[in-house]
């Protein structure tokens, strides 16, 4: 006597094993589903391989809906459908013509699969979009929860869930994808200016949306969803004009480099060096949202004490104090609700030094050491004199970058010792009073 209960358990286990095999075995390239009907062409969603489905087909209405499957051979096929799990599927009416089988009166909200040679061949899910369509009602900015970094939108809409079941019974919800558009500013490095651009982002159609805060006044618009866009029937909803509060900026520093060969530390690859360090600072901001910008100078890296503030976009500044100085560019909106430190620059000014050579060779054949020059750095004031042994002044200069060529009235002085006096002042008020001999040598040409 046959045990029907045991036989059913065996058959159920065999079907479960076949479903598991279907999850891992790819559909042959020849076999395929064909779906048609409704007002527009079907939209095909491609679910993950883990779902076991070869496709999720979305129709707009089920008028004249047709679902068929083309197999790789003419062997008999059976059609099944399920609502939760393929393990509990039921056979549905169908007709076969050669290697193609047609499901009779297909209904949305079910998964369908084909069995051939006693095993599942391919799975799909059918959705009717018409009763699940997205209807957009309003879009506004939630200013109470927006801040300087993020702008939050409230999107009122009617959007019933679109979902399908994996063959193992797991339910997956289809996210509605919408196109969000708004204006903001983007920095143009080549033109050194902010350009207004249109941002287009794909977003999920939830009730609350969050985007990067725009840098200019703008309206937000939503177009969707992906199904309506595909069918060319998408509508767009636009928010009232939003007055931007977020500020941003760019900052640059360019140091004036002197070409004196006898000045030390005038170029270090970083801002600073031998004083006076002359730098032009230039700042840019997203006007008119930014209504205040300034350059601030401090010896404190935390800017707890601000030594000077200049409410200008461009600042030309000469650093004449030894040590480290910090310069930053700040921007703020009219309400002061959003402010930003755009960039902080570090300027290191060298300590002063002044060294005097004791010999030089005017008009030397080698071209070296022809000028009597000091080696210096961070010298702010300078004055020097050269005298002969009788105390007559032969040369006077006030720029440490310059020097004496050993000539008086266009002629090189005789070989011998001469006397110099130099008075200078470096950073920090350091005083220099130097006196000594300078030997003039002559070379044979």
C-alpha distance (Angstrom), angle and dihedral (degrees) to the residues before:
residue distance angle dihedral
X1 . . .
X2 3.79 . .
X3 3.83 116.8 .
X4 3.83 100.8 -136.8
X5 3.81 93.4 -172.6
X6 3.78 91.4 55.9
X7 3.79 91.6 44.3
X8 3.83 91.5 53.3
X9 3.80 90.4 50.4
X10 3.81 89.9 52.1
X11 3.80 92.2 48.3
X12 3.82 90.8 48.3
X13 3.79 90.7 50.7
X14 3.80 91.0 49.0
X15 3.81 90.8 51.2
X16 3.82 91.1 48.2
X17 3.82 90.2 51.6
X18 3.80 89.9 49.2
X19 3.82 90.1 51.5
X20 3.81 91.0 50.8
X21 3.81 89.8 50.1
X22 3.81 89.0 50.6
X23 3.81 89.4 55.9
X24 3.79 90.5 61.2
X25 3.80 104.0 27.8
X26 3.83 113.3 84.6
X27 3.80 120.5 -131.3
X28 3.80 112.9 -105.7
X29 3.78 113.7 -102.4
X30 3.81 91.6 -116.8
X31 3.80 98.4 52.3
X32 3.81 115.1 84.2
X33 3.78 146.8 155.9
X34 3.77 124.1 -119.1
X35 3.80 119.7 -159.9
X36 3.80 128.6 179.6
X37 3.78 141.2 156.2
X38 3.78 138.3 80.9
X39 3.79 125.1 79.9
X40 3.79 96.9 -58.3
X41 3.79 140.4 25.8
X42 3.81 113.9 -74.2
X43 3.80 119.0 -91.3
X44 3.80 111.8 -133.8
X45 3.79 119.4 -146.9
X46 3.76 115.5 -165.2
X47 3.81 107.8 -146.4
X48 3.78 124.2 -162.0
X49 3.80 118.2 -79.3
X50 3.81 88.2 -115.0
X51 3.80 89.9 68.7
X52 3.81 91.3 65.8
X53 3.80 89.2 -135.1
X54 3.77 123.2 125.4
X55 3.79 91.2 -156.1
X56 3.79 147.6 -17.8
X57 3.80 110.2 -133.0
X58 3.83 119.9 -156.6
X59 3.81 119.8 -161.1
X60 3.80 127.8 -174.2
X61 3.79 97.6 -130.5
X62 3.80 127.3 -18.6
X63 3.79 97.3 -110.2
X64 3.80 108.9 141.3
X65 3.79 89.7 -8.8
X66 3.79 114.6 -177.8
X67 3.81 128.6 -172.7
X68 3.79 121.7 -177.8
X69 3.77 139.0 159.9
X70 3.77 128.9 -146.5
X71 3.79 114.7 -150.7
X72 3.76 130.2 -163.6
X73 3.84 93.8 -111.1
X74 3.80 141.4 18.3
X75 3.80 96.4 -103.5
X76 3.82 114.8 135.2
X77 3.81 115.0 -83.9
X78 3.78 132.9 -159.5
X79 3.81 124.7 -155.7
X80 3.81 124.8 -142.1
X81 3.75 136.6 179.1
X82 3.80 135.4 -161.9
X83 3.79 136.7 -173.7
X84 3.80 101.2 -162.5
X85 3.80 111.4 6.8
X86 3.78 133.5 5.3
X87 3.80 86.6 -132.7
X88 3.81 88.0 73.0
X89 3.78 98.3 42.1
X90 3.79 126.5 145.4
X91 3.76 127.5 -145.4
X92 3.81 116.3 -110.1
X93 3.78 131.4 -158.2
X94 3.78 116.1 -89.8
X95 3.76 142.9 156.9
X96 3.79 127.5 -138.8
X97 3.78 126.4 -145.6
X98 3.76 110.7 -176.5
X99 3.79 108.7 -56.7
X100 3.83 93.6 -14.2
X101 3.78 125.5 84.6
X102 3.84 124.5 -164.7
X103 3.80 123.0 -152.0
X104 3.77 111.0 -134.0
X105 3.85 115.0 -125.3
X106 3.83 97.8 -15.6
X107 3.81 116.5 -151.8
X108 3.81 128.5 -151.6
X109 3.78 121.2 -118.4
X110 3.79 94.6 50.3
X111 3.75 138.8 98.5
X112 3.80 117.4 -129.7
X113 3.76 131.2 -160.2
X114 3.77 139.0 175.5
X115 3.78 127.6 -131.1
X116 3.77 120.7 -156.6
X117 3.79 128.0 168.6
X118 3.80 86.7 8.0
X119 3.81 96.2 -60.8
X120 3.83 136.3 90.9
X121 3.80 112.9 -94.8
X122 3.81 106.9 -178.4
X123 3.82 140.3 -7.6
X124 3.80 133.1 -150.4
X125 3.82 139.3 167.0
X126 3.79 126.9 -137.3
X127 3.84 124.4 -146.8
X128 3.80 130.4 -174.2
X129 3.82 107.1 -149.4
X130 3.80 96.8 -172.0
X131 3.83 97.7 83.2
X132 3.81 90.1 36.9
X133 3.79 98.6 48.6
X134 3.79 122.5 140.5
X135 3.80 116.5 -111.0
X136 3.81 114.7 -170.9
X137 3.81 117.7 -149.1
X138 3.83 111.5 169.0
X139 3.80 143.6 -12.7
X140 3.80 122.2 -160.2
X141 3.80 137.7 161.0
X142 3.79 113.9 -108.6
X143 3.79 96.8 -141.1
X144 3.81 92.8 177.4
X145 3.81 91.2 66.4
X146 3.80 98.7 31.6
X147 3.79 120.2 97.9
X148 3.80 141.3 176.4
X149 3.81 93.0 -71.3
X150 3.79 105.6 33.7
X151 3.80 133.9 36.7
X152 3.79 115.1 -155.4
X153 3.79 123.5 -152.0
X154 3.79 130.0 -160.5
X155 3.79 112.2 -143.9
X156 3.79 116.9 -167.2
X157 3.80 112.9 -162.5
X158 3.76 145.7 139.1
X159 3.78 109.7 -118.1
X160 3.82 120.2 153.7
X161 3.79 114.8 -155.4
X162 3.78 118.1 -86.2
X163 3.77 108.6 -154.0
X164 3.78 143.3 154.9
X165 3.78 136.5 -167.6
X166 3.76 126.4 -117.6
X167 3.79 113.9 -130.1
X168 3.82 88.6 -104.4
X169 3.83 91.7 57.4
X170 3.79 100.7 -99.7
X171 3.82 113.4 138.9
X172 3.81 120.6 -136.4
X173 3.79 125.2 -169.0
X174 3.79 119.6 -143.8
X175 3.80 112.6 -129.6
X176 3.76 115.9 -134.3
X177 3.79 109.9 -126.5
X178 3.79 119.1 -151.8
X179 3.78 134.3 -179.0
X180 3.81 113.8 -118.8
X181 3.82 118.2 -163.3
X182 3.79 130.8 -174.9
X183 3.81 141.0 142.2
X184 3.79 128.0 -104.9
X185 3.81 139.7 152.0
X186 3.79 125.9 -92.7
X187 3.79 124.7 -168.0
X188 3.81 114.7 -111.4
X189 3.80 104.9 -152.1
X190 3.79 94.8 -171.8
X191 3.80 95.1 48.4
X192 3.83 94.0 35.7
X193 3.80 91.6 -132.9
X194 3.80 143.4 97.5
X195 3.80 115.2 -99.7
X196 3.78 124.0 -160.6
X197 3.79 111.5 -121.0
X198 3.78 137.0 177.6
X199 3.79 115.7 -118.3
X200 3.79 118.8 -150.9
X201 3.79 117.0 -170.1
X202 3.78 132.8 173.4
X203 3.80 107.3 -130.3
X204 3.77 135.9 176.6
X205 3.79 113.0 -106.2
X206 3.77 98.5 -118.3
X207 3.78 123.1 144.1
X208 3.80 92.2 -107.1
X209 3.79 122.4 46.5
X210 3.79 128.9 -176.2
X211 3.81 125.3 -160.5
X212 3.79 136.9 170.7
X213 3.79 106.8 -80.2
X214 3.83 110.4 -99.9
X215 3.80 120.1 -121.8
X216 3.81 95.5 -140.6
X217 3.79 137.9 40.0
X218 3.78 110.4 -79.6
X219 3.77 148.2 153.0
X220 3.79 120.6 -123.0
X221 3.79 122.0 -135.8
X222 3.79 131.3 -168.2
X223 3.79 124.3 -158.8
X224 3.73 122.3 -175.8
X225 2.80 164.9 -56.7
X226 3.82 117.3 -74.4
X227 3.79 91.3 -116.9
X228 3.79 94.6 51.8
X229 3.79 90.2 44.9
X230 3.80 90.3 52.1
X231 3.80 91.2 50.9
X232 3.81 93.6 44.0
X233 3.80 94.7 -119.8
X234 3.81 99.2 104.0
X235 3.78 118.2 139.3
X236 3.81 126.4 -151.6
X237 3.78 129.4 -139.4
X238 3.81 122.4 -163.1
X239 3.78 130.8 -156.9
X240 3.81 124.8 -135.0
X241 3.82 114.6 -91.4
X242 3.80 110.5 -71.3
X243 3.79 118.2 -146.1
X244 3.79 105.8 -139.3
X245 3.80 121.5 -130.8
X246 3.80 102.2 177.3
X247 3.80 117.3 106.7
X248 3.77 131.8 -159.5
X249 3.77 139.3 166.1
X250 3.78 149.8 174.2
X251 3.80 127.0 -129.4
X252 3.79 134.2 -163.0
X253 3.80 136.4 -176.2
X254 3.81 125.9 -159.8
X255 3.79 120.4 -173.8
X256 3.78 121.9 -149.0
X257 3.80 106.5 -127.3
X258 3.79 119.4 -152.6
X259 3.79 118.3 -144.2
X260 3.81 99.8 -145.5
X261 3.79 107.8 134.3
X262 3.79 93.5 -152.8
X263 3.83 95.7 54.6
X264 3.80 112.8 99.0
X265 3.84 126.4 -145.1
X266 3.77 93.4 12.5
X267 3.81 91.4 134.4
X268 3.80 123.2 33.3
X269 3.80 102.6 153.2
X270 3.82 88.4 -106.8
X271 3.77 132.8 71.2
X272 3.77 112.7 -75.7
X273 3.78 136.6 29.2
X274 3.78 127.9 137.6
X275 3.80 114.2 17.7
X276 2.88 139.4 -85.4
X277 3.83 86.3 56.8
X278 3.78 105.8 -168.7
X279 3.81 115.3 -162.7
X280 3.79 133.3 171.5
X281 3.80 112.7 -147.7
X282 3.80 119.3 -162.1
X283 3.79 125.8 -172.2
X284 3.78 133.2 -171.9
X285 3.82 129.5 -166.5
X286 3.80 141.0 179.9
X287 3.78 98.0 -94.6
X288 2.99 134.7 -144.6
X289 3.82 90.9 30.2
X290 3.79 87.8 51.3
X291 3.79 104.8 63.7
X292 3.80 98.3 167.7
X293 3.77 130.8 43.0
X294 3.79 130.9 162.9
X295 3.78 145.5 169.8
X296 3.80 112.6 -125.2
X297 3.81 125.3 -163.2
X298 3.79 125.3 -159.9
X299 3.79 141.5 157.3
X300 3.81 86.9 -144.6
X301 3.83 115.0 82.9
X302 3.81 89.3 -148.8
X303 3.83 92.1 50.6
X304 3.78 91.8 -131.5
X305 3.78 84.8 142.7
X306 3.80 116.8 37.6
X307 3.79 112.8 -158.5
X308 3.80 96.3 -170.0
X309 3.80 140.1 -0.7
X310 3.79 127.3 -162.6
X311 3.85 117.9 -170.3
X312 3.79 93.1 -151.6
X313 3.78 135.9 111.5
X314 3.82 91.2 -135.3
X315 3.78 126.2 40.3
X316 3.80 128.1 -178.1
X317 3.77 108.8 -162.2
X318 3.81 135.9 176.3
X319 3.82 116.2 -151.0
X320 3.79 111.4 -149.6
X321 3.80 101.8 160.8
X322 3.78 122.8 94.5
X323 3.79 115.9 -118.0
X324 3.79 136.3 28.7
X325 3.79 124.8 -25.8
X326 3.80 126.1 -177.5
X327 3.79 124.3 -145.4
X328 3.80 123.8 -173.7
X329 3.78 137.1 179.3
X330 3.81 116.2 -138.0
X331 3.81 132.2 -173.1
X332 3.82 132.9 -168.4
X333 3.79 139.8 176.8
X334 3.80 124.4 -119.2
X335 3.80 95.1 -95.1
X336 3.79 93.4 45.5
X337 3.80 88.3 -127.1
X338 3.79 92.9 123.1
X339 3.78 124.8 35.8
X340 3.75 133.6 159.3
X341 3.77 141.2 -167.0
X342 3.77 99.3 -134.0
X343 3.80 97.6 -169.6
X344 3.78 140.9 -24.4
X345 3.80 121.8 -143.1
X346 3.80 124.9 -158.1
X347 3.82 118.4 -145.4
X348 3.83 118.5 -168.9
X349 3.80 113.9 -164.7
X350 3.81 116.7 -161.0
X351 3.78 124.3 -125.0
X352 3.81 113.8 -106.8
X353 3.77 126.5 -97.9
X354 3.80 134.6 170.9
X355 3.79 125.8 -169.0
X356 3.82 128.0 178.6
X357 3.82 124.7 -154.9
X358 3.81 119.4 -133.8
X359 3.78 99.7 -147.5
X360 3.80 141.0 32.0
X361 3.77 137.7 169.3
X362 3.82 116.6 -135.7
X363 3.82 114.8 -145.7
X364 3.81 92.3 1.7
X365 3.78 115.2 -177.5
X366 3.78 91.1 -125.9
X367 3.79 92.6 54.4
X368 3.80 91.0 -128.6
X369 3.80 127.8 123.3
X370 3.80 92.9 5.4
X371 3.84 96.0 140.1
X372 3.77 128.9 58.7
X373 3.85 100.8 -127.7
X374 3.76 134.9 157.8
X375 3.80 122.3 -127.4
X376 3.79 108.0 -128.7
X377 3.74 149.4 159.0
X378 3.80 133.9 -169.5
X379 3.82 93.6 7.7
X380 3.81 110.9 155.4
X381 3.82 101.0 176.9
X382 3.79 126.8 29.0
X383 3.80 140.1 172.5
X384 3.80 128.5 165.9
X385 3.83 140.0 178.1
X386 3.80 135.3 -167.4
X387 3.84 121.3 -154.8
X388 3.79 135.2 -176.8
X389 3.82 122.5 -127.8
X390 3.80 90.9 -86.6
X391 3.84 92.0 56.4
X392 3.77 96.6 -106.3
X393 3.82 113.9 147.8
X394 3.81 110.5 -119.1
X395 3.82 101.5 171.2
X396 3.79 140.3 10.1
X397 3.80 128.0 -173.4
X398 3.83 138.1 170.4
X399 3.79 102.7 -170.1
X400 3.82 114.5 79.0
X401 3.80 89.5 -154.2
X402 3.81 89.1 66.5
X403 3.81 131.1 63.8
X404 3.81 149.2 176.1
X405 3.79 119.5 -73.3
X406 3.80 92.1 -158.1
X407 3.79 94.6 -107.2
X408 3.77 133.8 122.9
X409 3.79 117.6 -168.8
X410 3.80 88.8 -7.9
X411 3.81 95.3 -54.9
X412 3.79 127.5 105.4
X413 3.79 111.9 -113.5
X414 3.80 119.7 -118.6
X415 3.77 120.4 -87.0
X416 3.78 112.1 -87.2
X417 3.78 147.0 81.5
X418 3.80 122.9 -44.5
X419 3.76 131.4 -178.0
X420 3.83 129.1 -120.1
X421 3.79 133.8 -167.8
X422 3.84 120.0 -167.4
X423 3.78 128.4 -177.1
X424 3.81 119.4 -175.9
X425 3.76 144.8 155.2
X426 3.80 125.6 -142.6
X427 3.81 133.9 -167.6
X428 3.75 114.9 -58.3
X429 3.81 89.9 32.2
X430 3.81 94.0 -76.9
X431 3.84 109.9 167.1
X432 3.79 126.2 -144.3
X433 3.82 125.3 -163.3
X434 3.77 110.0 172.7
X435 3.80 129.2 176.2
X436 3.77 131.2 173.2
X437 3.77 151.5 112.2
X438 3.77 126.0 -65.5
X439 3.78 117.2 -162.3
X440 3.77 119.2 -143.7
X441 3.78 114.1 -152.8
X442 3.79 127.9 -169.7
X443 3.77 124.3 -148.8
X444 3.75 128.5 -155.3
X445 3.80 112.7 -112.8
